[in-house]
Amino acid sequence: MRRVLIRMLLAVVLAVAAWIAAGAVIAAVAGPFKPAGTYVDIGGRRLRLVCAGPPAGPTPTVWFEPGAFGLAADFAAIQEKLTAKGLRSCAYDRAGMGWSDPGPHPRDAQTITEDLEKLIAASGERGPFILVGHSMAGLYVRMFAGRNPDKVAGLVLIEATTPEQIDSPGTEKFIGAFTTLSKVAAVSASVGATLPLYWPAGDRIGLPPQGSAEKRHAYVSGHHARTAAEEVENWGRSAHEAEAVAPYDPNWPVSVIVVDRGEGDNPADPRRAPERAAKFGTFEAVKGASHTTILGETYGDSAVRGVEFVLAHLPAPAATGR
């Protein structure tokens, strides 16, 4: 019996070693590459910023905030689509994510928003912006908007959570489960166990080549996953912080975009609250998309439509780029 157990243990060890070795080969084949964008100093630390499109002009710049485990690359497809429309857009890697330097703790909405405020000031990009937030970034967009209303022209919320959802039944259980999974993912990436998934699972969005390569590198990065897990762990804290700031100005045009999960037009969906409260709001449920592919080349046009709706309903001061 003892020999059987030893053999089984040996088999497991060899399998793990082979898995990690295969990942190392895949990483070597993928090779190094240069990430897009520039690095902006925000006081001894640098954040990666990826801006696309024409120079800033009278039309507001679109500013992207990625969701959990996300980075600037998540919006590569949408940025290309906006550029083709003659619109300027910027996306960035939060501190400790992608190619940005680590930042202060805790990684909650307040800390993240303070970094964003510094980044915008140091980058020279001028507002007001059309803020686009995906998934958990709904908390960060709300926090930034509440603290910086003069920097906001309108909102596009893609599968975005709201701070008020923290009080919904089942949310606490979901956050607990997501936190556990995030920590497992962080440990796995830190020991190289995710390397073999570089190609099959690294890009679940469907991004253009440069963005896809960046997303895959981030997927197998230990430091990226560890920071992401800390952000998820602070979900509840971030929600309460965002809930405490001023609500969205009803004069800001709002576009809410979600995945069509066969629920029909459900006005009670808590994610639609910003749209319902806005003077000009629109809602779109995208058929065939998933929580991730809604950002990709196939379904990213929905985000472009959301931006175009906001642009069409801007008050005169915002439309002239005050």
C-alpha positions in Angstrom: 0.0 0.0 0.0 2.8 2.3 0.9 4.5 1.6 -2.5 1.3 2.5 -4.3 1.0 5.8 -2.4 4.6 6.7 -3.2 4.1 5.9 -6.9 0.9 7.9 -7.0 2.7 10.8 -5.3 5.6 10.5 -7.7 3.2 10.5 -10.6 1.5 13.7 -9.4 4.9 15.4 -8.9 6.0 14.4 -12.4 2.7 15.6 -13.9 3.0 18.9 -12.2 6.6 19.3 -13.2 5.7 18.4 -16.8 2.8 20.9 -16.8 5.1 23.7 -15.6 7.8 22.7 -18.0 5.4 22.8 -20.8 4.4 26.3 -19.7 8.0 27.4 -19.7 8.3 26.2 -23.3 5.2 28.0 -24.3 6.4 31.2 -22.7 9.8 30.9 -24.5 8.0 30.4 -27.8 5.8 33.4 -27.2 8.9 35.5 -26.6 9.3 39.1 -25.4 7.5 41.9 -26.9 7.0 45.7 -26.4 3.7 46.7 -24.7 1.9 49.6 -26.3 1.6 53.0 -24.8 3.7 55.2 -22.6 4.7 55.3 -18.9 3.5 58.3 -16.9 5.2 59.2 -13.6 2.7 59.9 -10.8 5.2 60.8 -8.1 7.9 58.1 -8.0 5.7 55.5 -9.6 4.8 54.9 -13.2 1.5 53.8 -14.7 1.1 52.5 -18.3 -1.2 54.6 -20.4 -2.4 53.7 -23.9 -4.1 56.5 -25.8 -5.3 56.1 -29.4 -7.0 58.3 -32.0 -6.5 61.9 -32.9 -5.1 64.5 -30.6 -7.5 65.9 -28.0 -10.0 68.3 -29.5 -13.5 69.7 -28.9 -14.9 66.2 -28.5 -14.5 64.6 -25.1 -11.8 61.8 -24.8 -13.2 58.4 -23.9 -11.5 57.0 -20.8 -11.6 53.3 -20.0 -11.5 51.6 -16.6 -11.0 47.8 -16.7 -12.7 45.3 -14.5 -11.3 42.6 -12.2 -8.1 41.1 -13.5 -8.2 43.6 -16.4 -5.8 46.0 -17.9 -5.5 48.5 -20.8 -5.4 45.7 -23.3 -9.0 44.7 -22.5 -10.1 47.7 -24.6 -7.7 47.3 -27.5 -10.5 46.3 -29.9 -12.9 49.0 -28.8 -10.1 51.6 -29.0 -9.4 50.6 -32.6 -13.1 51.0 -33.4 -13.2 54.4 -31.8 -10.1 55.5 -33.7 -11.8 54.5 -36.9 -14.6 56.9 -35.9 -12.1 59.7 -35.3 -12.5 59.6 -31.5 -9.7 59.8 -29.0 -9.5 57.2 -26.2 -7.2 56.3 -23.3 -6.9 53.1 -21.2 -4.4 52.3 -18.5 -3.1 49.5 -16.3 -3.9 50.1 -12.6 -1.0 50.0 -10.2 0.5 46.5 -9.9 -1.4 45.3 -12.9 0.0 44.7 -16.4 3.1 46.9 -16.8 2.4 49.5 -14.1 4.4 49.8 -11.0 3.0 48.5 -7.7 0.9 51.0 -5.7 -0.1 51.7 -2.1 -2.5 49.4 -0.1 -5.2 48.6 0.3 -6.2 48.2 -3.3 -9.7 49.6 -2.9 -11.7 52.2 -4.7 -10.3 55.2 -2.9 -6.7 54.2 -3.4 -7.3 53.3 -7.1 -9.2 56.6 -7.7 -6.4 58.6 -6.1 -4.0 57.0 -8.6 -6.3 57.8 -11.5 -6.6 61.4 -10.5 -2.8 61.7 -10.4 -2.5 59.9 -13.8 -4.9 62.2 -15.5 -3.2 65.3 -14.1 0.3 64.1 -15.1 -0.7 62.8 -18.5 -2.0 66.1 -19.8 -5.2 64.6 -21.0 -8.0 67.1 -20.4 -11.6 66.4 -19.5 -14.4 66.2 -19.2 -14.2 62.5 -20.2 -16.7 59.9 -21.3 -16.0 57.3 -18.7 -16.3 53.6 -19.7 -16.3 51.0 -17.0 -16.5 47.2 -17.3 -17.6 44.8 -14.6 -16.1 45.7 -11.2 -14.9 49.0 -12.6 -18.4 50.3 -12.1 -17.3 50.9 -8.5 -14.2 52.8 -9.5 -16.1 54.9 -12.1 -18.6 55.9 -9.6 -15.9 56.8 -7.1 -14.0 58.9 -9.6 -17.2 60.6 -10.9 -18.3 61.5 -7.3 -15.0 63.0 -6.5 -14.4 64.7 -9.9 -17.8 65.7 -11.4 -16.1 68.4 -13.5 -14.1 65.7 -15.2 -17.2 63.8 -16.4 -19.1 64.3 -19.6 -21.0 61.0 -19.7 -20.9 57.3 -18.9 -20.8 54.0 -20.7 -21.3 51.1 -18.2 -20.6 47.7 -19.6 -21.7 44.7 -17.5 -20.9 47.1 -14.7 -21.7 46.5 -11.0 -23.1 49.3 -8.9 -22.2 50.1 -5.3 -25.8 49.5 -4.2 -25.6 45.9 -5.3 -23.4 45.2 -2.2 -26.7 45.1 -0.3 -28.4 42.6 -2.6 -29.1 39.1 -1.5 -26.4 36.7 -2.5 -23.8 39.4 -3.3 -21.7 38.7 -0.1 -21.6 35.0 -1.0 -20.6 35.7 -4.6 -17.8 38.0 -3.5 -16.5 35.4 -1.0 -16.4 32.8 -3.7 -14.8 35.1 -6.2 -12.2 36.1 -3.7 -11.3 32.5 -3.0 -11.0 31.8 -6.8 -8.9 34.9 -7.3 -6.5 33.9 -4.6 -6.1 30.4 -6.1 -5.5 32.1 -9.5 -2.9 34.3 -7.9 -1.0 31.4 -6.3 -1.2 29.4 -9.6 0.2 32.3 -11.6 2.9 32.9 -9.0 4.3 29.4 -9.3 4.0 29.2 -13.1 1.0 26.8 -13.1 -0.9 29.0 -15.5 1.8 29.2 -18.2 0.4 26.3 -20.2 -2.9 28.2 -20.5 -1.1 31.1 -22.2 -2.6 30.3 -25.6 -5.9 28.4 -24.9 -7.2 30.7 -22.1 -5.1 33.9 -22.0 -7.3 35.9 -24.2 -11.0 35.2 -23.6 -12.1 38.6 -25.0 -11.1 38.2 -28.7 -8.6 41.0 -29.1 -6.5 42.3 -32.0 -2.9 40.9 -32.0 -1.1 43.4 -29.8 -3.9 43.5 -27.2 -4.2 39.8 -27.3 -0.5 39.3 -26.6 -0.6 41.7 -23.7 -3.7 40.0 -22.3 -2.0 36.6 -22.4 1.2 37.9 -20.7 -0.9 39.4 -17.9 -2.9 36.2 -17.6 0.2 34.2 -16.6 1.8 37.0 -14.6 2.1 36.4 -10.8 2.3 40.0 -9.8 -0.7 40.9 -12.0 -2.8 38.1 -10.5 -1.8 38.9 -6.9 -2.8 42.6 -7.3 -6.1 41.6 -9.0 -6.9 39.2 -6.1 -6.4 42.0 -3.6 -8.7 44.2 -5.5 -11.4 41.5 -5.5 -10.9 40.9 -1.8 -11.6 44.7 -1.3 -14.8 44.6 -3.4 -17.1 45.1 -0.4 -14.9 47.9 1.0 -14.8 49.6 -2.5 -18.6 49.3 -2.9 -19.2 51.1 0.4 -16.6 53.8 -0.4 -18.3 54.4 -3.8 -21.7 54.4 -2.3 -20.7 57.2 0.1 -19.8 59.7 -2.7 -22.3 61.8 -4.6 -24.5 59.9 -7.1 -24.2 60.4 -10.8 -25.4 63.7 -12.1 -28.7 63.1 -13.9 -27.6 65.5 -16.6 -24.8 63.1 -17.7 -25.9 60.9 -20.6 -25.6 57.2 -19.6 -25.4 54.1 -21.7 -25.8 50.7 -19.9 -24.7 47.7 -21.9 -25.1 44.1 -20.7 -25.0 40.6 -22.0 -28.4 39.2 -23.2 -28.9 36.2 -20.9 -32.5 35.6 -22.0 -34.0 37.7 -19.2 -35.7 40.2 -21.6 -35.9 43.9 -20.9 -35.8 43.9 -17.1 -36.0 47.4 -15.8 -35.5 46.1 -12.2 -31.9 45.0 -13.1 -29.8 46.9 -10.5 -27.2 47.6 -13.2 -29.7 49.7 -15.0 -30.1 52.1 -12.1 -27.7 54.8 -13.5 -29.6 54.7 -16.9 -33.0 55.0 -15.2 -31.8 58.0 -13.1 -30.3 59.8 -16.1 -32.1 62.5 -18.1 -30.8 60.8 -21.2 -30.2 57.1 -20.8 -30.1 54.0 -23.0 -29.9 50.3 -22.5 -28.7 47.5 -24.7 -28.6 43.7 -24.1 -26.1 42.2 -26.5 -27.1 38.8 -27.9 -24.3 36.1 -28.2 -21.8 38.0 -26.2 -20.3 36.9 -22.9 -19.0 38.9 -19.9 -15.6 39.1 -21.6 -16.3 38.9 -25.4 -18.5 41.9 -25.1 -15.3 43.9 -25.2 -13.8 42.1 -28.2 -13.7 42.5 -31.9 -17.0 40.7 -32.5 -19.2 42.5 -30.0 -17.2 45.7 -29.2 -19.4 47.7 -31.5 -22.0 47.9 -28.7 -19.5 50.0 -26.7 -19.0 52.3 -29.7 -22.8 52.7 -29.9 -22.9 53.6 -26.3 -20.2 56.2 -26.7 -22.1 57.6 -29.7 -25.3 57.9 -27.7 -23.5 59.8 -25.0 -21.9 62.2 -27.6 -25.3 62.8 -29.2 -26.8 63.8 -25.8 -24.0 66.0 -24.3 -24.9 69.4 -22.9 -23.4 72.2 -24.9 -20.5 72.9 -22.5 -19.3 69.3 -22.4 -19.6 69.0 -26.2 -17.3 71.9 -26.7 -14.6 70.5 -24.5 -14.5 73.1 -21.8 
